[in-house]
């Protein structure tokens, strides 16, 4: 393709390598090279046939490079992004885009000043399980949805690298949390967030959070619960969605799960059942003739749409998918989560 975009990756660790490998396979992009502060990472790239720049300055001075993807430690995203935009590069930052709204505002100002694209890599907007949950919610399949639970649960603690170190922007709120929070806000893009209450966990790591629980309340009354834990040994469903006419469960990333809907609201009679040391009619299971089970309306996401959009923004003047407003909304929520956990209070919002 004659009009390919030359791209470079800054930071060649796990995510940097992931970006580099995929850019090399894209028809509309060419990987011009990478740079990492660790010489051994540059050597690994060169062994794969990828050009490694000798310094960040050399990379930014290369006028053929139009886009840089920043995949460094979280605490240096801001510094590198602003340098890159001032050097005439369009910028994709790995998530979290930076560590504070104040820093983000400086990055947005640099984008507006230089006229360069600046966005963040929110790849999990294309996760198939999320798109299926969004389909259920947007389509009103369960009737009025009053609660959504979104979670990821692991049992290995925080990875033993910079992700467990506070000064580098470690912790699960800024790791997995930013993904699930972005999904929550994107699913409710026209629905104002009015409050959040959150608690953090420090079970395997005392320097920064190794998990968190957050309850988001939206203007339409929806309660949206987000959970990230790293010390669970029996996993709950990724998604549990409650509506006035039914419930949906998406168990895992392979989209195992189901929807159960009420068939006959008038069929309310129930035979009392023994519950522990007493009888209950309220909690007696519904009879088969009053409910019906349905398969999930499975969706499939294509992550390549993210870079396709980057190409269209640069070449065709399209609007970027992950906008400055969305980035600021998500980071404002993250700051409120930390405030809520520290003060043990519900934080009112207008996001």
C-alpha positions in Angstrom: 0.0 0.0 0.0 1.6 3.2 -1.2 0.2 5.5 1.5 1.3 3.5 4.6 1.9 5.2 7.9 5.3 4.9 9.4 4.9 4.0 13.1 7.4 3.5 16.0 7.0 2.0 19.5 8.6 3.5 22.5 9.1 0.9 25.2 9.6 -2.6 24.1 8.3 -4.7 27.0 5.3 -6.9 27.0 2.8 -4.4 25.6 5.3 -2.7 23.4 6.2 -6.0 21.8 2.5 -6.7 21.4 2.0 -3.4 19.5 5.1 -3.9 17.4 4.2 -7.4 16.3 0.8 -6.4 15.3 1.8 -3.2 13.5 4.2 -5.3 11.4 1.2 -7.3 10.2 -1.0 -4.4 9.3 -1.5 -3.4 5.6 -1.8 0.3 6.3 1.1 0.7 8.7 4.9 0.1 8.6 6.9 -0.5 11.7 9.9 1.9 11.4 11.4 0.8 14.7 11.4 0.8 18.4 13.3 2.3 21.3 13.7 1.0 24.9 15.8 2.4 27.7 17.0 -1.2 28.4 19.7 -2.2 25.9 18.7 -5.9 26.2 15.2 -5.1 24.9 16.6 -3.3 21.9 18.8 -6.3 21.2 15.7 -8.6 21.3 14.0 -6.4 18.8 17.0 -6.4 16.5 17.1 -10.2 16.7 13.6 -10.1 15.3 14.6 -7.9 12.4 13.2 -4.7 14.0 15.2 -1.6 13.8 16.1 -0.3 17.3 16.8 3.5 17.6 19.9 4.5 19.6 17.9 7.0 21.7 14.5 8.6 22.1 15.8 11.7 20.5 16.9 9.8 17.4 13.5 8.3 17.1 11.7 11.6 17.4 14.1 13.3 15.0 13.1 10.8 12.2 10.8 12.8 10.0 9.4 9.7 8.3 7.7 8.6 11.5 4.1 9.8 11.8 2.8 7.9 14.8 4.4 6.7 18.0 2.9 4.3 20.5 4.1 4.8 24.0 4.3 1.6 26.0 6.5 2.6 28.9 6.0 2.7 32.6 2.8 4.7 33.4 4.6 7.6 35.2 6.5 8.8 32.1 3.6 8.7 29.6 3.1 12.5 29.9 6.7 13.5 29.4 7.2 11.3 26.3 3.8 12.2 24.8 4.3 15.9 24.9 7.9 15.6 23.5 6.6 13.4 20.7 3.7 15.8 19.8 6.1 18.8 19.8 8.4 16.8 17.5 5.5 16.5 15.0 4.3 13.0 15.9 0.8 11.7 16.4 0.6 9.9 19.7 -1.0 6.7 21.0 -0.4 6.2 24.8 -0.9 2.9 26.5 -3.4 3.0 29.3 -3.6 4.6 31.8 -3.0 7.6 29.6 -1.3 9.3 32.6 -1.6 9.4 36.4 -3.7 12.6 37.0 -6.2 14.8 35.4 -3.9 17.7 35.7 -1.2 15.9 33.7 -3.8 14.8 31.1 -4.9 18.4 30.6 -1.3 19.3 29.8 -1.2 16.5 27.3 -4.5 17.6 25.7 -3.2 21.2 25.5 -0.1 19.9 23.7 -2.3 18.1 21.2 -4.4 21.2 20.6 -1.3 23.4 20.3 0.5 21.1 17.8 -2.5 19.8 15.9 -1.4 16.2 16.5 -3.6 13.3 17.3 -3.4 12.2 20.9 -5.3 9.2 22.2 -5.1 6.2 24.5 -5.1 2.5 23.7 -8.4 1.3 25.2 -8.3 -2.0 23.3 -10.9 -3.8 25.5 -13.7 -1.8 23.9 -13.4 -4.6 21.3 -13.5 -7.5 23.8 -16.3 -9.8 22.6 -17.7 -10.4 26.1 -18.0 -6.6 26.6 -19.7 -6.2 23.3 -22.2 -8.9 24.2 -22.9 -7.3 27.5 -23.4 -3.9 25.7 -25.8 -5.6 23.2 -27.9 -6.9 26.1 -27.9 -3.5 27.8 -28.4 -1.2 24.7 -31.1 -3.5 23.3 -33.1 -3.6 26.5 -33.2 -7.4 26.2 -33.9 -7.7 29.9 -36.2 -4.8 30.1 -35.0 -1.9 32.3 -31.5 -2.8 33.5 -31.0 -1.8 37.1 -27.6 -3.5 37.9 -24.6 -4.5 36.0 -21.7 -6.4 37.6 -18.3 -6.4 35.7 -15.3 -8.2 37.1 -12.0 -9.9 36.5 -10.6 -12.2 39.1 -7.2 -13.8 39.4 -5.2 -15.7 42.0 -1.6 -14.8 41.4 -1.3 -11.3 42.9 0.2 -8.4 41.1 2.9 -9.4 38.5 6.4 -9.1 40.1 7.5 -6.1 38.0 6.8 -2.4 38.0 3.1 -2.9 38.2 3.5 -3.5 41.9 5.4 -0.2 42.5 3.5 2.9 43.3 5.9 5.5 41.9 5.6 3.9 38.4 1.8 4.0 38.5 1.3 0.4 39.6 -1.8 -1.2 41.1 -4.9 -2.8 39.8 -7.0 0.3 39.5 -4.5 1.6 36.9 -4.0 -1.8 35.3 -7.2 -3.8 34.8 -9.4 -1.2 36.4 -8.9 1.4 33.7 -10.2 -1.1 31.2 -13.4 -2.1 33.1 -14.0 1.6 34.0 -13.6 2.7 30.4 -16.1 -0.1 29.4 -18.6 1.1 32.0 -18.4 4.7 30.9 -18.4 3.9 27.2 -21.5 1.7 27.7 -23.1 4.7 29.4 -21.7 7.5 27.2 -24.8 9.6 27.3 -25.7 8.7 30.9 -24.2 11.0 33.5 -22.2 9.3 36.4 -23.4 10.9 39.6 -21.4 9.0 42.4 -18.9 6.3 43.2 -18.0 4.4 46.3 -14.8 2.3 46.3 -12.6 0.2 48.5 -9.1 -1.0 47.7 -7.4 -4.3 48.7 -3.8 -4.9 49.9 -3.7 -8.6 50.4 -0.5 -9.5 48.4 0.9 -6.0 48.0 1.0 -3.2 50.6 2.6 -0.5 48.4 -0.3 -0.2 46.0 -3.7 -1.8 45.5 -3.8 -5.4 44.4 -7.6 -5.1 43.8 -10.6 -2.9 44.2 -14.4 -2.8 44.4 -16.3 0.2 43.0 -20.0 0.9 42.8 -20.9 3.5 40.2 -24.3 5.1 40.2 -25.6 6.7 37.0 -28.2 9.4 36.5 -30.8 6.9 35.1 -30.6 4.9 38.4 -28.3 2.2 37.0 -26.0 0.7 39.6 -22.8 -0.5 38.0 -20.4 -2.6 40.1 -16.8 -3.1 39.1 -14.5 -5.6 40.7 -10.8 -6.4 40.1 -9.2 -9.0 42.4 -5.9 -10.9 42.3 -6.5 -13.3 45.2 -9.6 -15.2 44.2 -9.6 -19.0 43.8 -13.2 -19.5 42.7 -14.3 -17.1 40.0 -17.7 -15.5 39.6 -19.1 -14.6 36.2 -17.3 -11.8 34.2 -20.7 -10.2 33.7 -23.9 -10.5 35.7 -26.7 -8.2 34.4 -30.0 -7.8 36.2 -33.1 -6.4 34.4 -36.8 -6.2 35.4 -37.6 -9.1 33.1 -34.6 -11.3 33.4 -31.0 -12.0 34.2 -27.9 -12.5 32.0 -24.6 -14.1 33.0 -21.5 -14.1 30.8 -19.2 -16.5 32.6 -15.8 -16.1 30.8 -14.0 -14.6 27.8 -15.3 -17.5 25.7 -18.8 -16.2 26.3 -20.2 -19.2 28.1 -23.4 -18.2 29.9 -27.1 -17.7 29.3 -30.1 -15.4 29.7 -33.1 -16.4 31.8 -36.3 -14.4 31.2 -39.7 -14.4 32.9 -42.4 -15.8 30.7 -45.4 -15.1 32.9 -45.4 -12.4 35.5 -48.9 -13.3 36.6 -47.7 -16.8 37.5 -46.6 -15.8 41.0 -47.8 -18.7 43.1 -45.0 -20.8 44.6 -44.9 -23.8 46.8 -42.9 -23.1 50.0 -39.5 -24.8 50.1 -37.3 -25.7 53.0 -34.5 -23.1 53.3 -32.1 -24.0 56.1 -34.2 -24.3 59.3 -37.3 -22.6 57.9 -39.7 -22.3 55.0 -39.7 -19.7 52.2 -42.1 -18.9 49.5 -40.4 -15.7 48.5 -37.1 -17.4 47.6 -38.7 -20.6 46.1 -37.4 -21.3 42.6 -39.6 -20.4 39.7 -41.4 -23.2 37.9 -40.3 -24.1 34.4 -43.6 -22.8 32.9 -42.9 -19.3 34.1 -39.4 -18.7 32.8 -37.5 -19.4 29.6 -33.8 -19.7 28.9 -32.1 -18.0 25.9 -28.6 -18.1 24.5 -26.4 -15.1 24.7 -26.5 -12.7 21.7 -22.8 -13.3 21.2 -20.9 -10.5 19.6 -17.4 -10.5 18.1 -14.9 -7.6 18.3 -12.0 -6.8 16.0 -9.2 -5.0 17.7 -7.8 -3.9 14.4 -10.6 -1.3 14.2 -8.6 0.8 16.7 -5.6 1.2 14.4 -7.9 1.5 11.4 -9.4 4.5 13.1 -5.9 6.0 13.8 -5.2 5.7 10.0 -8.5 7.3 9.1 -7.9 10.2 11.5 -4.5 10.9 10.1 -5.2 10.3 6.4 -8.9 11.1 6.1 -9.6 13.6 8.8 -12.0 11.2 10.7 -12.8 11.7 14.4 -10.9 9.6 16.8 -12.7 6.8 18.6 -11.2 7.3 22.0 -11.7 11.0 22.6 -10.1 13.5 24.9 -13.5 13.9 26.7 -13.7 10.2 27.3 -10.1 10.0 28.5 -10.7 12.8 30.9 -14.0 11.3 32.2 -12.2 8.0 32.9 -9.3 9.5 34.7 -11.6 11.7 36.7 -13.4 8.6 37.9 -10.1 6.9 38.8 -9.2 9.9 40.9 -12.6 9.7 42.6 -12.1 6.0 43.3 -8.8 6.7 45.1 -10.5 9.5 47.0 -13.4 7.4 48.0 -11.1 4.6 49.2 -9.0 7.0 51.3 -12.0 8.8 52.9 -14.4 5.8 53.1 -17.1 8.0 51.6 -19.3 8.1 48.6 -17.9 10.7 46.2 -20.6 12.8 44.3 -19.7 13.3 40.7 -21.1 14.9 37.5 -19.2 13.1 34.7 
